[in-house]
Amino acid sequence: MFKYIILTLAIVTIGTAHAQNTVKFLLKNAETSEAMPGVTASIGQTNLSSVSNAEGLVIFENLQQGVYNVSFSMEGYKSQIVPVTVPFKNEFLEISLESEAEEMDEIIVTSTRGTRTISNIPTRVELIAGEELEEKANMKPGDIRMMLNESTGIQTQQTSATSGNSSIRIQGLDGRYTQILKDGFPVYSGASSGLGLLQTPPLDLKQVEIIKGSASTLYGGGAIAGLVNLISKTPTEERELRFLLNGTSALGLNVNGFYSQRFSKIGLTVFASHDRNAPYDPADIQLTAIPKFERFNFNPKLFVYFNENTKLNFGINTVFENRIGGNIDYIKDQSNFPDSYFEKNKTKRISTQFTLTHRLSEKELLTFKNSFNNFSRVITIPDYTFDGLQNSTFSEITYSFNGEKSEWAAGANLYTDKFTENSTTAFPLRDYNQITYGAFVQNTLKAKEWLDIETGLRGDYVIDYGFSLLPRISALFKITPKLTSRLGGGLGYKTPTIFTEESERIQYQNVLPINSDFNKLEKSYGVNFDVNYKTNITEDISLSINQLFFYTNVDNPLILTSLPDNIYQFVNVDGYLDTKGTETNLKLGYKDFKLFLGYTYTDASIDDNGIKSENPLTAKHRLNNVLMYEVEDKWKAGLEAYYYSPQKLNDGTTGREYWIFGFMVEKLWENFSVFANFENFTDTRQTKFGSIYTGPISNPVFKDIYAPLDGFVINAGLKIKL
């Protein structure tokens, strides 16, 4: 009997042993046939999951007999689900993954001066690209304010109640601490910064790259809060011809066109737009919430491909605009209302961008860049005119080396900024001529499979203000294929200027010029830390969570100070400005639905000689909520809700909290689509909370603008793709 028991156990054991099987998969790139490490493989019927090693191998052991569905996924590549029968007779099964070419183009980042995709960059970069960029264009085809304002941690601040001038705030810092670039060129600095957001339509943009926190080591002074790099589209062999027509219930019209194509060794892109608006006063208070304006943009760009190693591109950006806000009766009939308040802005911008690249070897690249920016602006209010001309240039030469484990970028640049004011009064002119010499070096190193480190060092010499040394470091920790973290920080500085949000509000009237013997550089340091988790809960449900913590300190900030006789002067206060807080972003996808939830907590304060106060016009709590529904190439629909907590104002009072709701829908066909956007359909307006000015309407003194003035606006249009 005992022998039969032993025999039975042996048979069961042998059968069980034979039922346990090992399966190997070899992951390869479909285009290059190279082994692919880092590919996630999961077996749907089990909880088993693994990641391919350096040789591209994934091994599953102790599998029972049966048929399994094995999924393979990696960011930037098309996912695959492969049925596998176990036991598997061959040594391994080869799986080839194809890259998603369009998505890969969208996630290549240029602002970090490297060649890595966004998932492999130690510096934290946020992208607005592809479909998201097009959806934002449906809501505001004439400019990029809304596109940036609806991003977590970013707030666009309106600086004029009647003309609509706006600046951008990142993480609670004033607009002057954010650097706005066009294809890496600083064409929105100094005097030309005030209207940059209003004069940049998004139709010719490929993507928008946002770095929050200090980026001065990469791009010099001004990138203390961060930078926004507007990346233009480049030509492809397939012709692109697009038109956008849009009209608004607020009496606005936008007509945009974009053309792009490459012909062998020559490529061309052309963007043209015409935007206009009639004066609009939804509150019926005789003051414009949207000014009357007319604007023309024309941006041609030529690309020359001499050979595989040498390329050149040259572009011109032009903007011509007239706008007038104020008393709506005066704007409609100036002769019958001669003593009314108004604000006129006449601007002209002409800038050039030249880039020449030459590949020295397979891994070495030499780049030369140059730009010239001519910007003139005339502001006219009753009894005062500001008339100034800015000419600035930027030149840079960069050498880059892209090795297998290490990337290097080193370069030198020259930035000049000359401002000349035309004035017939005895008030001191605000003329200046700033020259900055800079040099930088940056290294990105793959130290371990789980660790990438980016270090940089810049030295800038600013004439009249001296030398600044700006180190920077960032690290990317790949804890698991689903869990990553970034830690970074650096130093920065800002050259003193009269062109800030504070002086813009008063049209620079009675503001004394900057004096290098009296004023000095604003210097800063900052640090960011984030944790990012991505996973597919099921085949239909995806989840992404990003948690960011930030801190920035600016020593001796430049503050506009009131002097006797209604005179103003910028003074470096004995103290500091600091901002700290958190950003939380959650993305949840289910089939055709996507839910985006964002929360920002910002604690920004100013210490002036030991007296600490809250930084004005900063919402301590903000919520960004977006629900999108999309049927590919057929329908898009989105519902938005944004919350702003009470904000302290410059007069010591506190503004009210408020919500803004919006709804967008678009129907798509092969070559065209129609869209409609219902912005702020609950009609939230600051004019509902109280008066936006004091004194008589003929000579109003405006309060801070912290909430919308235009209220509920419907816009609808047509997009054509030929």
Secondary structure, DSSP 8 states (H G I E B T S, - for coil): -HHHHHHHHHHHHHHHHHH-EEEEEEEEETTT--B-TT-EEEETTSS-EEE--TTSEEEEEEE-SEEEEEEEE-TTB--EEEEEEES--SS-EEEEE-B-HHHHHHHB--TTSS--BGGG-SS--EEEEHHHHHHHHHH-TT-SHHHHHTSTTEEEEE--TTT--EEEEETTB-GGGEEEEETTB--S-GGGGTTTTTT--STTEEEEEEEES--HHHH-TT-SSEEEEEEE----SS-EEEEEEEEETTSEEEEEEEEEEEETTEEEEEEEEEEEE--B-TT-SSB-SB-EEEEEEEEEEEEEE-SSSEEEEEEEEEEEEEEEEEBHHHHH-GGG-TT--EEEEEEEEEEEEEEEEEESSSSEEEEEEEEEEEEEEEEEETTEEEEEEEEEEEEEEEEEEE-SSEEEEEEEEEEEEEEEE---SSS----EEEEEEEEEEEEEEEEETTEEEEEEEEEEEETTTEEEEEEEEEEEEE-SSSEEEEEEEEEEEE---S-SHHHHHTTTTTB----TTT---EEEEEEEEEEEEEEESSSSEEEEEEEEEEEEEEES-EEEEEEGGGEEEEEE-SEEEEEEEEEEEEEEEETTEEEEEEEEEEEEEEEETTEEEE-SS--SEEEEEEEEEEETTTEEEEEEEEEE---B-TTS-B---EEEEEEEEEEE-SSEEEEEEEETTT---HHHHS-SEES-TTS-EE----S-SS-SEEEEEEEEE-
